[in-house]
Amino acid sequence: MKKLALSAFLVLTSCAQMMGAVGADTNPSGSGSGHEKTATTGGGGSGGTTPEPTKTGGDTPEPVAAKPDPTPPPPTGGKDAEGDDIVVVAPRIGLEVIKPFAAPWCDLAKDKGYSVGAMARAIQRGLKEGWGGSVMLEAGEAVCVTPGAPGYMKNTMAIVQDWVNMTGQTKAEAVESIRARMQKEAWEAGYAATCNSMTVSGEASDEDKALNEARRRFFGCNYHKVPQWSENNTDSIRGYLDFGAGPVDPVLQVYEVRQCLFNYSADRNPQYTDVFNWAVCSPVGNRLDKAAFDKHVAGLKLDLYGRTIARESFAVAKMLHLRYAGTAKGMIQQEPAFKALFEIPEKEWTKWEKLRVDHKAAIDAAMAYHKLFFGPSKNARKGCFENLRKVWAPYIAKIKVTDLQAARTALTHEVNSILTIEMMLCSAADGQSLFANLISRELGYSRFVSGPRTGTYWAMIDAIVEIIADRESFPMRPKQSLGHVGVNFNTALSYARDNDSFGGDAESVIDKLQPTGDDVKIIFIKTKMMVDELSCKQTNKISRINDSGIVEYQSDCRPVGKKEVTLQEEPVIIPAWAAGGLKKGNLGSFFIKGPDRRGFPATVWADKDKKSIVNYLGVELK
């Protein structure tokens, strides 16, 4: 039997119809996909005993073994002791073991004219090609010819065991999923109703559109009618979810875990890249809460189709998370350095949860403006500058650094990053585009960390780099892509700011400050210095012939003495609110434009030695 092919990044191929299950090891396709599905056995390691079945209705248990699964045997078929044609699917370690039982969905079966051989062929088709389209309906009806007969009960067991193996659902949940698919008319009507209910306005922001599209993909509202849990070639929305570190609704939480975790491959060791991805996403997986998810789904008032897909999606995400967690445990046993590495995500996530609580008012204010800025009304974006600056400035004032790069790093990390982005957007929308461009320039000097996902990613990368500095052959390398898709703030800024908003720098030592209404005029010191006094004579050596055909000759210039010159930077004008901490003797760098040289302090040091910053971006550092 042909094994499912996975690309280097485990990007799954598209399928022609709804796929019946995602296996813990494969992504089984509907007909026409060109891939065959392999049923599995074993949960990792070599050998091991089969665990007791989980209680019906319980969560997926944690995988028993820490190593990747061995290559699993395919389903087997033949005659049982009674001479019936049967199919045997081995249970997967860590999941519920199904025993022979009479199909509990036969009240829904409409065609009970299948022969024993036709029944076996229908099941083999599902095991081979996936349970999409009419395959589950045919197999489900086939075992209902004589549901209580031993051979029929064994084949019912095979169907349910395969489904459990691939979704991580319990027996009871698997039966409900199969019953739902046996109701063809209700299933198809539910699909249409579910997908038709998920729309957004044409004026919605890119973020709202992306999150709505994620929900649609979650429920299979796409060309192939394949839910995300079964076909994982979906877009990342983690950048949108990350910014602001806000709560995520349970459906998108499951979507995120499933998008982040590629299908667990049973016939090879999971790539370190895959395990790295799991580690970054593991805090989200750790927080998958079935009770909270079920409560949220109940509130959505979904029909048969929507409820079924939601339950299956949660089970698959939980199962994959636990299987990668098992792989990580095995890696730690072989290499203790992985322990500290895999502890980073939870620590980073917990830190951000505390930041979100401790700085709730400031972050809420920033995110409220974020919603306005990306909303449909341009006028709603305006009038924000003074109020938002009062939220932003106290955080910048607390930056305690001695050098400029450290200040820039502090600007782009944690709460500062969220507030600074919104301050930049607000400035552009509210007539302060030069200030917006100054902030944009400063943000470009350091990597951006605006939530637990980016924080976890960079903390992991830094830890790997530190390990490799000591151990050059350490197996995990810092080559993983962040892979976050979110708001392009530079693009947003370009639409909001004025055309004439780019400035230049002026830097010198401050001599005095002259308040003039709402502004402060900065006068710089005069600097005297000795320069060479040159005497130049034209030679007969041709330097060039210009475009007019005139010959230009080289000059021979020689110093004949020294002379004193006085240099002085022209004055600049800044808003009075931006002059905090400035005084005579400070070395200031200002971002200005125009003949009147208006602008803002970029960085002001205590003196020309540049050992202490007193003002950064117009905010006095205290």
N, C-alpha and C positions, 0 to 999 in steps of 0.2 A: 504494500500500500504506500502510495506516495506521501511523503511528509510535507507539511505546510512550509513553504519557503518564506523566510523572513529577510528583509533587507538589512543593510548594515545598521540602520537606525531603528529597525523593527517597525518601519512604517507599513501599515497593512494595506493590501490591495483592495480595490473596490469590488463590490459584489453586485450581481444582477438582481438580487431580491433580498428580502429580509433574512438575515442569518439566524439560525435557531439558537445558537449558543456560542459563547466565547471560550472555550475550554481553558483550564488552568494552564494548558500548554499550547493551545492553538486558537486560531480565530476561524472557526468553521464557516464555510461559505455557503451561500445559496447556490442553486443550480446555475451553471454558466460561468462560475468564477474560475474554474480551472484548477482549483485546489481541493485536495481531499483532507478530511478531518481524521485525526487519530485519537481514539479513546485512550485513556491513560490509566496507569496504576502506580501506586507508590507515591510517597510525598517527599522523597529525597533520601540521600544516603544509600547504602547498600543493604537491601533487605529491610528488616524491621517488621514488627507485628502490626496487624491491622487493629486500629483502635476500636473501642466500643462505639456504636452509632451515637450520634448526638441526639438529644431529645428534639422531637419534632417541634418546630417553631423557634428554636434557639438560634443564636448567632453562629456564624462560621467559626469553628474552633481554630486555635493557632496551629499552624503546621507542626507536625511532630519532629521532622528532621530539619537540620540546618543546611544540608548540602542540596544542590540542585537534584531534581529527579533523574533517575536513570532513564534511558530510552524505554518508553513503555511498550508493552505488547499491544498489538491491534486487537480489536474485538474478534472473537472466534465464533464459529457457527457449526451446525451439524445436527445430529439427532440426539435427543436425551434418552434416558432409560426407557421412557414410554414410547419412543419412536417419533416424537414430535420434532419438527424443525424449530430450533431455538437459536438465539443470539446471546452471547455472553459478554458482558462488559465488566471489567474488573473495577472495583471501587478505588478511589484515589485516597491515599492516606491523608488523614486530617479532615475528611468529609464524611457525611453520613453513609453508612453501608445499607444498601437496600436489599430486602429479602423478597422472594416471590410473593406477589399479592394480586388480587383481582383488580382490574382497572376501575377506578372509582369515577370515571367520566362517561361510562357507557350510556347513561341517560341522555347524553348529548349526541351519541352516534346515530347517524341517519342511514348509513350503508353498512350492513352487517353480512355482506355476501362474499367476503374474502376467503380464499382457501388458506390452508396452513402455509403452503409455499409462498403465496402472495403476501401473507403477513410477514414472513421472514424477509422477503425481498424489500418490502416497504420499510422495515426497520433498518436493514442494511443500507438502503438509500439514505436514510436520515443520518446514520452513523458516518457514512462516507461523504455526503455532500452538504450536510447541515440540515437543520430542521425548518428552513424557511419555506415560504410559499405554501403549497398544499401538502408538503411532506408530513408534517406533524398530524394534520387532519387524517391523512390516509393511514399512517401507522397507528394513530389512536383508535380509529374505527376498526382496523384489522384485528386488534387484540380484544375487541368486544364481540366477536362472533360467538365464542364460548368463554367468557371472562374468567370463570372459576376453574377451568381445566388447567392441569399442571403446566403444560407447555405454554399456554396463553399467559399464565401468571409469570412464568420465567421471562417471557418476552416483554411483558409490562415492566418487570424489574429492569430489563436491559434499557428500555426507553428512559425510565426515571433515573436510573443510575448514571446514564450518559449525561442527562440534563444536570443532575446534581454535580457531577464531575466538572462540568464546564461553567456552571454559574455560581457554585458555592452555596446554592440554596438548600434548605432542608427538604425532606421528602414532602411534607405538607405544602411547602411553598412551591415546589416543583409541580405537584399535582394541580395546584391552582393555576400555574402558568399554562399547563397543558389543557386544562379545562377551558381557559380563556381562548386559546387558539382553536379549540373544537367548535367554538361559537362563531362561525365564519362571518355571518352578517353583522353581528354585534361588534366583532373585532374590526371589521372594515369601517363600519360607521363610527366607531370610537376613534379610529385613526384620523378620519376626516375631521371629526369634531375637535379632537385635541389639537391638531395642527392649525385648524382655522381659528382657534381661540388665541393663538400666540402671534399677535401682530403689534407693531409699534407705529407711531405717527411718522410721516415722511419728514417731519421737523425734528425728530428725535436725534440725540447726539450720537456720535460714532460709538461711544461706550454703550449706550442703551441698545443700539442696534446690534452690537457685537454680543451683548449678554442675552438678548432675545434670540439671536441666531444660535447661541450655545444651547439655550433651552429647547429650541426646535430640533437641533441635532441630537440632544439628549433623548428626545422622544421619537427620533427617526423621521422627522419631517423633512425629507430630502428626496432626491430623485430616485434613489434605490429603496426608499422606505426602510432603511436599516437604522435601528437605534444605536446610539453611541457605544453602549456597552459591548455590542457585537462587532462593530467596525470602528476602529479607533483612529481613523485618519482625520481627526478633527483639529480645529485651530486652538491655539492656546489663548486663554483670556486671563492668564495669571497676572499680567501687568495691570489690567483694570482692577482685578480683585485686590492686588497688593497695595496700590496707592491709597494712602489714608488709613491702612490697617483696620478697616472697618469689618463688621460682621458680614458673613456670606450666607445667603439662603441655602438650605440643605440640598436642594437640587443642584445648584452650581458647585457646592462643595463636593458632591459625588462626581459631577462632571470633571472637576479639576483633578481629582485623584485618578479617575479613569484616563484622562488625557495625559497625565504625567506618567502613569505606569503603563508601559507597553506590555503586551502579552507575555506572560511567564513562559519561557521556552524549556520544555522538559528534556530535549535531546542535546543540550549543550550547556556549558557553564554560562550563566548570565554575564553579559559584558559589564565591565566596571562602570561604563557610562550609564548603563541601566540602573545599577545599584546606586550610583551617585544621584541620578534622577529621583529614585525612591527616597533616598535620604533627605533631599531637599523638600520633597513633598510629604515626608513621613508625619510631620505634625498635623497635617490636614487629615491623613489617614487615621492617626491616633484619635482624632476628634470625631470620627464618624460615629454617630449616635443613632441607633436604630429607632429608639423611642421618639427622639426629636424629629427624625426624618419621617416616620409614620404619621406623627402629629401634623407636620407641615404638609405632607401629601394629602391628608384628610381634609385640611383646610382649602386645598386647591379644588376640591369637589370634582375630581377626575372620574371619567367613566371606566368601564372595564379595561379598555386598551391602556389608558394612561396609568391606572393603578398598577397594572401588571408590569409594564415597562419600568415604572419607578422602583418596584420591589426588586426586579431582576437587576437593575442598574446598581442598586445599593449592595446587593449580595456580591456581584462581580467585583466592584471596587474594593469591598472589604476583603474578599478572598485574595485578590492580587496584592493588596497591601500586606497581608499576613504572610504570603509566600515570600515576598521580597524581604520581609522582616526576618523570616527563617534563614534566608540566604545570608543576610547580614550577620546573623549569629554565627553561622558557620565560618564566615570570613574572620570574625573576631577570634574564634577558637584557633584558627590557623595563623593569624597575625594580630597580636594584641593592640597594635597601633590603631587599628580600625575602631576600637572601642571609644576612644576619645573623639575620633572623627565623627562617628555616628551619634554621639551625644550632643553635638553642636546644634543640630536643627531644633531640638526641643528646648534647649536653653535660649536660643535666639527667639523662638516663637513666644516663650513665656515672658521674655524681656519686653517684646512688643505688646503683648497683652497688658502688661503693667503700664507701659508708656501710654497706651490708648486710654486707660482708666485715669492715670495721673494727669494727663493733659487733655482731657475730654473737651473742655470748653474751647480751647485753642484749635484743636483738630476739627471739631464740629463747625467752628466758624470758617475755617479754611475750606472744608468740604462743602459747606453751604454755598460759598462763592464758586467753588468748582462746578457745582450744578448750574448756577446762574450763567457762568461764562460759556459753558458748552450747551446751554439752552438755546431756544430759537430766537430770543430777542437780543439785539445788540444794545438797545437802550438799558436793558436790565443789568448789563455788565458794568455800567458806569456808576459813578458816585460811590465807589468802594474804597478809594485810596486811603483816606484818613482813618476810617474805622479799621481797615485791615492792617494798616501800618501800626496801629496801636496794639494789635495782637502780635504782629510779627517782631517788632523792634525789641521788646523785652527779652525774647529768646536769643536774638542776635547779641544783645548786650551782655549775655552770660557766657559768650565764647571766651574761654581763657586760654590764649595761645600767645606764643612769642614770635612766630614766623608766619608769613603770608600763606604758605601752602597748608599749614595746619588750620588756619582760619577757613580756607576754601574747603578743606575736608569736612570741617565742622558744619559748614553751610549746607552740605549735601547729604548729611546723615540724620537719620531718625526724625524727630519732630521738626527740626529746622528745615529739612528738605521739603516736607509737605507745605509748611508755611511759606517758604521762600518761593516755591513754584507758583503758588496762588498769588503771592505778592507781585511776582513778575507779570503774570497774566493780567492782574488787576491794573498794574501800572500802565501796561500797553493799552488797555481798554479805556482808561480814565485820563488820557492826555499826558501821561508821563512816560512816553515811549523811550526816551533817552535813559531813564532810570531802569526801565525794563531791559534794555539792551545791556546795561552795565551788569545787572543781575545775571542775565543770560551768559555773558562772558565769564563771570566768576563761576557759574555752575559747570562750565565746560572744563574746568581744571581738575576735577576730581570725579570719581565714579559716584553714581547716584544711588542712595539707599533710602527708599521711601516706604518700606513695609517689611514684614517678616520674611517674605519670600526672597526679595533681593538681599536682605540682611543675611539670611541663611546661606544663600548661594555664595556670596563673597566671603563669609566666614569660613565656609568649607574650602573654597579655593585658597584662601590665605593659609589655612591649616595644612593643606596638601603641599603647598609651596614650601612651607617651613619644614615639613618632614623630608621632602626631596632635597632640601639644602643639606641635610645631614645624611640622608640615605638616597643616593642617586638612582638606585634601581627599584625604588618603591613602586609597586604595581599600579596604583591609581595615579593618574596624571591630571594636571589642571587644564584639560582641553575641552571640557564640557561647555556647551553653549548655554547661556542664560535662558534663551528660548522664550522670553516673555514678550507678549504682544500687548501693547497698551496705548495710552495717549501719546502722540507725537507732539510734545510741548513746543518744539521749535517751529513746527508747521503752524500750530495754533497761534504762536506768537507772531509769526510773519503776517497772518491775516489781521491781527488786531492792532499792530503798531502803525505809527505814521511812516510815510515813505522817507521823510527827512529826519531820521532819528539816530543816525550813527555818529559817534563822536570820536575824539582822540584824547590823548593823555597830556597832562601838564603836571610836572613834578618839580618841586623846589621847597626850600625852607621858608616857613611862614614868618613874616615880619610883624604884621598886625592884622586885626580883623575890624572891619568897618560895617556895623549894622546899618542897613538901609531899608526900612520898612519890614517886609517879610523875607528879605534876603540879607545875606552877609557877603561883603566884598572882601576877598582875600588878597592882601598885598604881600608880595614875597621880598625877601632880602636881596640886596645888591651884593653881588659877588665880584671881588676884584681879583684879577689873576694876571700873571706875566705871560706874554706870548712872544714868539719870535717875530722880529721885524725883518721882512724880506726885501731884497733888492732883486728885481727881475730884468733880464735882458733878452730880447728876441734873438734867436739863432737863425741860421740859414737852413736848418733841418725841417723838412716838411712834416707837419703833424697829420694833416688830412686835407682833403679838398671837399668843401661842403657842397650841399645840393645846388647852390647857385654857381658853382664852378670857381669859387674863390679859394685860393691857396692859403692855408693857415699853418703858421710855423710854430715849432716848439719854443718854449721859454726856458731860460736857465735862471732859476731862482736860488739865491743863497742868503742865509741869515747874516745880517750885518749888525745885530744887536737885539735888545729886548725892549718891549714896551708894555705898559700897564693898560688893561682894558677892564671895563665894568660891565658885567652881565646881570640881567634881571628878567625873570619870567614875568610875562604880562599878567595882570590881575585876573582872577576868576570870580564868578558870582555863583553862590550856592544858596539853597533855601535855608532859612534860619533853623528849621527843624533838623537839618543835616549837619549843623555846626557844633554839635555837642562834643565837649572834650578838646576842641581845637584851641591852641594858644601859640604865642610867639615861641619860636624854636622848634616847633613840630616840622617834620619832613612829610609833606603831603603829596599824594598822587591823586589827581582829579580827572574825572571823565567828563569832557566838555565838548561843546559844539558851537559853531556860529561865530560871527565877528564880535558879539558881546561876551563870548567865552563863558556862557552859563553851563552849569553842570552839577555834579555831585562828587563828594569825596569817594574815592574807590578804597584807598588805604591810607591812613595817616599814622605815622610812627611818632613816638615820643621825641625822637631826635634823629639826626642823620646816621646814627649807628645802626638803626633798624633792629633794635633788640626788644622793642615793646610796641604793640599796636594799641593806639588809643581810640581810633575811630575806624569802623569798617562798614562800608556801604551807607554812610551817613548816620550810623548808630554809634553812640559812645559806648565803648567797652568798659565795664565797671568791675 
